[in-house]
Structure formats: structure tokens, C-alpha cells
């Protein structure tokens, strides 16, 4: 497999990709709240969206626009999610894509749109109208960081990643930005993740590469078990690398997918590490389940348990909470077969506290910022994993006054 070289510059490390971010006045704080990513060349595009039945107007509009598999720009706002805003919300989303399309001289349907923030409030369209020309004028090949900052809500830091990989003798660049540190339980996407590449990827291959990358990383992280109404992951592939098209089933596509998955996984790890109020990141891995699906269900049940997450916060090896969370999951669990370890330290055997378990060592491990909880259900060969965070007083503080 070819070597990967990590790059600075995030999404704008990709040739032909420009970006900008600015404060339009959507956020009362005056921080950046409007972002634009633009490919100077026409691009193939793919996207995945929230599976929540309550969807934001931007999700509805982008789902319609992405059907032809082409897009050239992604417009995103933060501070107001344009969710539960009725027909006006749809009209506002369409107007924004039309205006940006005119400014960039592309069709409105070539502009994907996303919004994140408070639910149930209309967008301040007067402020947005006044800002869009400036946003387009600000597009720059160094604008990736600014766009990453403009999509943040409760994130404490921007998230961006990029790498270069050689495929068939040609260098291919892949880059992305992401946000979202609460309401991260996607079953599909995550809050926002916008990606770009200069690879020429066959139109029927790009959606598959995206979905697989999302399933392996963004779909395996959880902060609080809630699922956003606005989750959007999108990729633009502009073909400026002038490589032979990467077709389904080809070695080149497999190599590209490996690089693409590495970028998405890096962004996913940044998201969960910046979870609202998070002080720890824990990998919950389950093996010995009857099926892989049951392993994932069991891992999610543990990773989402508020009682487990508060024990993680307090470095308390309260293994009974893990047993409880396993037992309430839809996965088949036989309690007398369950084994649990924290890091390399065995804690539970045959569903009971292991004789000689070194609880002081386990407490010390749980005081670390990152560690793993490994579970063996002893029933089969299914295995999977999920990354989670602790649940802290800070999480309650952030979310107790989110709209005020």
C-alpha cells in the first residue's frame, strides 16, 4: 500500500479548493458563523445525512441537490440550524444557494447547504444576505482554517486534516474539516464533515467510498447518545490530479479509499476528543458477540450509558454498571460468560469480579485521558467498537443554558 503524507491546510490543501469563513452576525457572540468551500473546477459529489426523522431545511434541500452526483460548493452556517422553520426555512435555504450560485456563476443546485445551532428559530436572512458577497470575495486557497472555525458551535477548537497519497504514479490529495462535539450519535453521519479531493473518482464509486469511511469512524463515535437533526457529510472530487478514473473494484480505488478513510477517522477522533465537557476518550470494544451487529449494539449500550460515563469521569471501576448496560442492550448476553478488562487489566470473569483483580491499577488506568474497555460476551465471533467520552459537570453546564 502507498505511503501517506499528512499535510497542513485542511480542506484547502487540496488543489483547486478555496474556502472562507466570516462573522455574519448569526451568533450573538460575534464569532465566525458563515463558511464556504468552493472547487474552482466542476466536481463529482456525494453526501450522507442524518437519519433523524426531524430534518433541517438545509438537509432537505441538499438531499435534493445531491441526486445528480455533482456539486461545486458547500455553504454552511452555525448558530441557527434552520430546523422546524416550515416552508420559510426551505425558501431561505434555497435563496442562499441561489445567491451563492449567482456569485460563483454556477447553478444553485451545485451549492450544497448546511446549518447547525439552535432548533426552531428562523435564520437572520437580512444579515446573511448582506454577508454572502463578502464571503465569496474572501475565498482563498489558505481559507480552510477560517471555514473550520466558522462551522463551530460548542467546539473548543477547529478540526481539519489533510494527506497526500500516490496512486498509479500520481499524487492525490484528500482534505477535510469537521465540527460537532455534542448530539453525536449519528447512525449515519456526524454533525458536519466536509471533504475534498483532487482525485478523479468514478461517479458510482464515490458514494460507496464515503459511506464506508463514515460507517467505520463517524458512525462509531458518541458523546451523549443524541442524534442531530442537521448531520451532513459531503465530499467534492474535482479530478484536477488528472489521474486515470478510479473505478469500482480497482486497486487504485482501494488505495484511495484507504487514504480517504484515514482522513475521516482523524477528524472523527478530533470530534470525540473535543466532546462537550469531555475529559476522557474511551474505546469500548466488544468481541464474542453472536454477530457483528450485536457487538455494535452492545458496545453502543455501554458507550451511551450515563452511569458508565459518569463512572468514567470519576475513574470509578464500577463494573456493575457495564454489566447493566450490556444486559439492557438488544444484543444477546449470557451474564455468566461475560469478561471485562480495562486496558490490560482483567476486571470481570464469568460475569463476576475476577479474583485478584487489581482495582488500584484499574483506577490508575481510568484516570488517564485515553484508555480502552474490552468486553468479551463469549457467544460467537462478532466484534465491533465505539469511541465515547465521559459525562462531566461541564457537559450539564454547557447544555443547561444552550439557548440562553
Protein Blocks (a to p, Z undefined) as FASTA:
>chain_A
ZZddddehijmlpghiacddddehlamnlpafbdcdddfbdcdddddddfbfbdcfklmm
mmmmmmnopafbdcddehiaogakajmlmmmmmmmmmmmmmmnopafklpccddedjehi
acdfklmmmmmmmmmmmgcfklmmmmmmmmpckbcbdcdddddddeehiacddddddedj
ehiafklaambdcdddfbdcdfklmmmmmmmmmmmmmmmgcfklpacfkbccddddehln
opacddehiaklmmmmmmmmmmmmmmmmmmmmmgghiabdcddddehiablklmmmmmmm
mmmmmklmmmmmnopacfklmmmmmmmpmbdcdfklcccdehjbcfbgghiacehiafkl
mmmmmmpmbdcddddehlajbdcddddddddfklmmmmmmmmZZ
